[in-house]
């Protein structure tokens, strides 16, 4: 849905976690990339995948992510178990943690497609979800600052440099 303040994605129940439909948002930073992709495809084409078979999509996503991280961080250390330190799961964990700290665990669960504690009692309108997402969105920016103050920008850069230092030292 391109009509609101942010592009909203409605994930149908048949492909959603726990077979429960949900909505999520595209950041202002990523919006132009998604809109470009939408202009390149037909109405019923997949936006983020190339296969209707869910398992193939997941495997391809993990493989492509691993190739990308190997290219960006060729000397990235692994845990003693041999597992990578930067994975799709670690990005998901980062996003959920930022959501919990910024707007609370109820919205974090909704955004991540998790059930959460007593989720049947936590109901959000589309507008409430959008307002919480807008509070959280600056935490997800990679390249752009979209009106973030220089002080916040400097703090984010310091945080990223600290995290990178920790990863390199592991």
Beta strands, then each sheet from edge to edge (+ up, - down):
strand 1: 8-11
strand 2: 22-25
sheet 1: 1+ 2-
end
